């Protein structure tokens, strides 16, 4: 069984790589995205999977779930994410932010009924949502090439490595009952996808020419912004513009 799955996965990856193998000349590729043909193949696979399965399920979930319940489930998973954020803020020696995360967990897990009510935000305790990819970036690790992960979506080499740390501190992955574990993971995925339905029209309008390129650029820009806590240094393109302006 495992051998069959492995062969099937290898066949899928080979097909994805071959699907875009000669579509983009090397000299025209974004230097941040050296694996662009493969990544575009994965993007098409992810889009087809989303349109065929995930989006219809998310729409059905949104249709049958009352808005207060939907918001409560989103808040519950956000409260779980604050645990990961607290660990990463500690690893970055951001003690004020770590204490804020711990305060959010304490308030929302008690007064907020296990996080279903976001009391912490209502009383002014900020949310940071740090992850291990950001921690690696804080300690000087570059993002590396852009990667489009099957089913998981946009990432980078650094953020893909960081996923291991995110999983290690996620309380759900310590659940031994597999049915409960994957039920919780499935609910989290569907709830997150349902929350993105309202933003989908904006994305489609903004990315009408090249959805893949738009998604890649937006992801890399946002991750750079988050790693530097909202104050990223100028990148090479910005420095070239500044130099050109000074020469002029």
C-alpha positions in Angstrom: 0.0 0.0 0.0 2.7 2.4 1.0 4.7 1.5 -2.1 1.7 2.2 -4.3 1.2 5.6 -2.6 4.8 6.5 -3.1 4.7 5.5 -6.8 1.5 7.5 -7.3 3.1 10.6 -5.6 6.2 10.3 -7.7 4.1 10.0 -10.8 2.1 13.1 -9.8 5.2 15.2 -9.2 6.7 14.0 -12.5 3.6 15.0 -14.3 3.5 18.4 -12.6 7.1 19.1 -13.5 6.6 18.0 -17.1 3.5 20.1 -17.5 5.4 23.3 -17.5 8.8 22.2 -18.3 9.5 24.4 -21.3 6.9 27.1 -21.0 9.2 29.8 -19.5 12.6 30.6 -20.9 15.2 30.5 -18.0 16.3 34.1 -18.7 12.7 35.4 -18.1 12.2 33.6 -14.8 12.0 35.5 -11.5 15.3 34.9 -9.7 13.3 34.3 -6.5 11.4 31.5 -8.3 14.0 29.2 -10.1 11.5 26.3 -10.0 8.8 28.3 -11.7 7.7 25.6 -14.3 7.3 23.0 -11.6 5.6 25.5 -9.2 3.1 26.6 -11.9 2.2 22.9 -12.5 1.6 22.5 -8.7 -0.4 25.7 -8.8 -2.7 24.4 -11.5 -3.1 21.1 -9.6 -4.0 23.0 -6.4 -6.5 25.3 -8.3 -8.2 22.3 -9.9 -8.4 20.5 -6.5 -9.8 23.6 -4.8 -12.4 24.1 -7.5 -13.5 20.5 -7.6 -13.5 19.7 -3.8 -12.4 22.3 -1.3 -14.4 25.4 -2.5 -17.7 23.5 -2.8 -17.3 22.1 0.7 -16.4 25.5 2.0 -19.5 27.1 0.4 -21.7 24.3 1.8 -20.1 24.8 5.3 -20.7 28.5 5.1 -24.3 28.0 3.9 -25.3 25.7 6.8 -23.2 27.2 9.6 -24.8 30.2 11.5 -22.5 33.2 11.4 -21.9 33.3 15.2 -20.9 29.7 15.1 -18.6 30.2 12.1 -17.0 33.1 13.9 -16.6 31.1 17.1 -14.9 28.2 15.3 -12.5 30.7 13.6 -11.8 32.3 17.0 -11.2 28.8 18.5 -8.5 27.9 16.0 -7.0 31.4 16.3 -6.6 30.8 20.0 -4.7 27.6 19.3 -2.5 29.6 16.9 -1.6 31.9 19.8 0.2 29.0 21.5 2.6 28.7 18.5 3.0 32.5 18.4 4.0 32.6 22.1 6.6 30.0 21.5 8.1 31.8 18.5 8.1 35.2 20.2 10.1 33.6 23.0 12.5 32.1 20.5 12.9 35.6 19.1 13.4 37.1 22.6 10.3 39.3 22.0 9.2 39.0 25.6 6.5 41.7 25.5 4.9 40.0 22.5 5.2 36.6 24.1 3.5 37.8 27.3 0.8 39.3 25.2 0.2 36.0 23.4 0.1 34.2 26.8 -2.4 36.8 28.1 -4.6 36.2 25.0 -4.5 32.5 25.6 -5.4 32.8 29.3 -8.2 35.3 28.7 -9.8 33.6 25.7 -9.4 30.0 27.1 -11.3 31.0 30.3 -13.6 34.0 29.9 -13.8 33.4 26.2 -15.0 29.8 26.6 -12.0 27.9 25.1 -11.4 30.7 22.6 -14.8 30.7 20.9 -15.2 34.3 22.0 -12.3 36.6 21.3 -12.4 38.6 24.5 -8.7 39.4 24.3 -9.1 41.5 21.2 -12.1 43.3 22.7 -10.1 44.4 25.7 -7.1 45.5 23.6 -4.7 42.6 23.9 -3.0 42.5 20.4 -2.5 39.4 18.3 0.8 38.7 16.5 0.6 35.2 15.1 4.3 34.5 14.8 5.4 31.2 13.2 8.7 29.2 12.8 9.3 30.5 9.4 9.4 34.0 10.8 11.7 32.9 13.6 14.1 31.5 11.1 14.0 34.7 9.2 14.5 36.7 12.4 17.8 34.8 13.1 19.1 35.6 9.6 18.0 32.7 7.5 17.1 33.8 4.0 13.7 32.8 2.5 15.4 30.7 -0.2 13.5 29.9 -3.5 9.8 30.2 -3.7 7.9 26.9 -3.5 4.3 26.0 -4.4 3.5 23.1 -2.1 0.9 20.5 -3.2 -2.4 21.3 -1.4 -0.8 23.6 1.1 -0.1 26.5 -1.4 2.6 29.2 -1.5 5.7 28.9 0.6 9.5 29.2 0.5 12.3 26.8 1.4 12.6 28.5 4.8 8.9 28.5 5.5 8.6 24.9 4.4 11.3 23.9 7.0 9.4 26.0 9.5 6.3 23.9 9.0 8.0 21.2 11.0 8.3 23.5 14.0 4.7 24.7 13.6 3.4 21.1 13.6 5.6 20.2 16.7 3.9 22.9 18.9 0.4 22.4 17.5 -1.7 20.8 20.3 -3.9 19.0 17.8 -1.0 16.9 16.5 -0.5 15.4 20.0 -4.0 13.9 19.8 -3.6 10.1 19.6 -7.1 9.3 18.3 -6.7 9.7 14.5 -10.3 10.3 13.8 -10.4 13.2 16.2 -7.1 14.5 14.9 -8.0 14.5 11.2 -11.5 15.7 12.0 -10.0 18.8 13.7 -7.6 19.3 10.9 -10.4 19.0 8.3 -12.6 21.5 10.2 -9.7 23.9 10.4 -9.0 23.7 6.7 -12.6 24.1 5.7 -13.2 27.0 8.1 -10.1 28.8 6.8 -11.2 28.2 3.2 -14.7 29.5 3.9 -13.2 32.7 5.5 -11.4 33.3 2.2 -14.5 33.1 0.0 -15.2 36.8 0.4 -11.7 37.8 -0.7 -11.7 35.6 -3.7 -13.4 38.1 -6.0 -10.8 40.8 -5.1 -8.0 38.3 -5.9 -9.5 37.3 -9.2 -9.9 41.0 -10.2 -6.4 42.0 -9.2 -4.7 38.9 -10.7 -6.6 38.8 -14.0 -3.4 38.6 -16.1 -1.3 36.1 -14.1 -2.8 34.7 -11.0 0.2 32.6 -10.2 2.6 35.5 -10.4 0.3 37.7 -8.4 0.0 35.1 -5.6 3.8 34.5 -5.6 4.7 38.2 -5.4 2.0 38.9 -2.7 3.2 36.0 -0.6 6.9 36.9 -0.7 6.2 40.5 0.0 3.9 39.8 2.9 6.3 37.2 4.4 9.2 39.8 4.2 6.9 42.3 5.9 6.1 39.9 8.7 9.7 38.8 9.3 10.8 42.4 9.8 7.7 43.3 12.0 6.3 45.7 9.4 9.6 47.5 8.7 11.5 45.6 6.1 14.8 47.0 4.7 14.8 48.0 1.0 15.2 45.1 -1.3 17.6 45.1 -4.3 15.1 46.6 -6.7 14.3 49.5 -4.3 18.0 50.1 -3.8 18.5 50.2 -7.6 15.7 52.8 -7.9 17.3 54.9 -5.1 20.7 54.8 -6.8 19.2 55.7 -10.2 17.4 58.7 -8.5 20.6 59.9 -6.9 22.4 59.7 -10.3 19.7 61.7 -12.0 
